[in-house]
Amino acid sequence: MITFNRCFWYFIIMGKSFIEVSANSAKDGLSQHFTFLKYYGHYLRTIIRSIFIEHTFQIPIFDFNIGFGDDIVNTLSYYVM
């Protein structure tokens, strides 16, 4: 506990946090992570639809709607898919 207090005394005294909470960070989190969750949900529903409704096992691996067109798994792995 003493080591913790020595390392982080400034943050404790000033009431600071390691997580930035401001108007810009909230907007950034919403624009990035909400968009990811929306895309990921659509991606999973597409796979499930192909298995149970179309009776094929097709996993989309490339999408031209991501940037200039990119591998879906590599892009979503940034968000720890």
VOBA-1610 file (N, C-alpha, C; in pm, whole numbers, padded with zeros to 5 digits, always signed):
BEGIN
Met+00083-00119+00000Met+00000+00000+00000Met+00087+00125+00000Ile+00199+00119+00069Ile+00288+00235+00074Ile+00347+00263-00063Thr+00386+00158-00136Thr+00441+00176-00271Thr+00337+00236-00364Phe+00214+00189-00353Phe+00106+00244-00434Phe+00089+00393-00408Asn+00086+00432-00281Asn+00070+00573-00247Asn+00186+00658-00297Arg+00308+00605-00289Arg+00424+00680-00337Arg+00420+00699-00489Cys+00375+00598-00559Cys+00373+00607-00707Cys+00260+00696-00757Phe+00147+00694-00689Phe+00030+00760-00743Phe-00023+00871-00653Trp+00060+00927-00570Trp+00016+01030-00476Trp-00043+01151-00545Tyr+00016+01192-00657Tyr-00034+01309-00728Tyr-00178+01287-00775Phe-00202+01172-00832Phe-00336+01143-00884Phe-00438+01134-00770Ile-00396+01077-00659Ile-00487+01064-00545Ile-00521+01201-00487Ile-00418+01285-00467Ile-00440+01417-00407Ile-00522+01508-00498Met-00493+01504-00628Met-00561+01593-00722Met-00696+01538-00768Gly-00729+01417-00729Gly-00856+01359-00769Gly-00860+01325-00918Lys-00745+01292-00973Lys-00735+01260-01116Lys-00755+01110-01139Ser-00777+01075-01265Ser-00796+00938-01305Ser-00709+00908-01426Phe-00682+00782-01451Phe-00606+00744-01570Phe-00696+00736-01693Ile-00825+00743-01674Ile-00920+00740-01784Ile-00965+00881-01812Glu-00942+00926-01935Glu-00979+01062-01971Glu-01130+01070-01991Val-01190+01160-01918Val-01334+01181-01931Val-01355+01326-01973Ser-01383+01344-02099Ser-01410+01477-02152Ser-01509+01463-02265Ala-01550+01574-02319Ala-01648+01571-02429Ala-01588+01500-02551Asn-01459+01522-02578Asn-01397+01461-02695Asn-01381+01310-02678Ser-01340+01265-02559Ser-01319+01122-02540Ser-01453+01046-02544Ala-01557+01105-02491Ala-01688+01039-02493Ala-01737+01027-02637Lys-01717+01131-02716Lys-01760+01127-02855Lys-01677+01026-02934Asp-01547+01019-02903Asp-01459+00926-02971Asp-01499+00782-02939Gly-01527+00754-02814Gly-01569+00619-02776Gly-01699+00580-02841Leu-01790+00674-02848Leu-01919+00645-02910Leu-01902+00620-03060Ser-01824+00705-03125Ser-01811+00691-03271Ser-01734+00566-03310Gln-01636+00524-03229Gln-01558+00406-03265Gln-01620+00277-03214His-01643+00269-03086His-01682+00141-03026His-01828+00106-03053Phe-01914+00203-03057Phe-02054+00174-03090Phe-02065+00127-03234Thr-01989+00190-03323Thr-01989+00148-03463Thr-01935+00006-03477Phe-01828-00025-03400Phe-01774-00161-03402Phe-01879-00261-03356Leu-01946-00233-03243Leu-02044-00328-03191Leu-02160-00347-03288Lys-02199-00240-03355Lys-02306-00249-03454Lys-02262-00336-03572Tyr-02140-00315-03622Tyr-02088-00394-03734Tyr-02069-00539-03693Tyr-02016-00562-03572Tyr-01991-00698-03523Tyr-02121-00776-03508Gly-02225-00709-03459Gly-02355-00775-03449Gly-02409-00816-03586His-02394-00727-03682His-02438-00758-03819His-02355-00874-03876Tyr-02226-00873-03848Tyr-02135-00978-03896Tyr-02175-01114-03839Leu-02202-01120-03709Leu-02243-01247-03648Leu-02378-01293-03697Arg-02472-01201-03716Arg-02603-01239-03769Arg-02592-01292-03911Thr-02500-01238-03990Thr-02479-01287-04126Thr-02429-01431-04125Ile-02337-01463-04035Ile-02286-01599-04024Ile-02396-01694-03979Ile-02472-01655-03878Ile-02579-01740-03826Ile-02688-01760-03931Arg-02720-01654-04007Arg-02820-01666-04114Arg-02773-01764-04221Ser-02644-01759-04255Ser-02594-01850-04359Ser-02600-01996-04312Ile-02582-02019-04183Ile-02585-02156-04133Ile-02727-02209-04123Phe-02816-02134-04058Phe-02948-02188-04026Phe-03055-02163-04131Ile-03044-02057-04208Ile-03148-02027-04307Ile-03105-02069-04447Glu-02982-02035-04486Glu-02935-02069-04620Glu-02872-02208-04626His-02846-02269-04510His-02788-02403-04498His-02653-02414-04568Thr-02576-02308-04557Thr-02437-02309-04604Thr-02351-02253-04492Phe-02226-02287-04493Phe-02134-02235-04391Phe-02040-02137-04459Gln-02084-02011-04466Gln-02004-01907-04530Gln-01973-01798-04428Ile-01845-01779-04405Ile-01801-01673-04315Ile-01740-01562-04400Pro-01800-01443-04399Pro-01743-01333-04477Pro-01605-01296-04424Ile-01506-01286-04513Ile-01371-01253-04469Ile-01318-01124-04529Phe-01392-01063-04620Phe-01346-00942-04685Phe-01464-00849-04706Asp-01445-00720-04679Asp-01554-00625-04691Asp-01501-00494-04747Phe-01562-00446-04854Phe-01520-00319-04914Phe-01576-00198-04840Asn-01663-00219-04741Asn-01717-00108-04664Asn-01627-00068-04547Ile-01520-00143-04523Ile-01424-00109-04417Ile-01306-00039-04484Gly-01296+00089-04467Gly-01184+00163-04526Gly-01182+00147-04676Phe-01069+00104-04728Phe-01055+00080-04872Phe-01085-00065-04908Gly-01143-00137-04815Gly-01168-00279-04834Gly-01059-00354-04761Asp-01098-00432-04664Asp-00997-00496-04582Asp-01049-00627-04527Asp-00957-00705-04475Asp-00990-00831-04411Asp-01068-00803-04284Ile-01184-00864-04269Ile-01272-00836-04156Ile-01210-00881-04024Val-01152-00999-04020Val-01098-01053-03895Val-00983-00965-03846Asn-00894-00921-03935Asn-00783-00836-03894Asn-00833-00701-03841Thr-00932-00646-03906Thr-00985-00516-03862Thr-01055-00528-03728Leu-01137-00630-03711Leu-01212-00645-03587Leu-01124-00696-03472Ser-01008-00751-03503Ser-00919-00797-03396Ser-00859-00680-03319Tyr-00861-00561-03375Tyr-00817-00442-03302Tyr-00905-00421-03180Tyr-01031-00455-03191Tyr-01126-00439-03081Tyr-01140-00567-02999Val-01048-00658-03012Val-01045-00786-02940Val-01173-00864-02965Met-01193-00895-03090Met-01312-00968-03134Met-01311-01106-03074
//
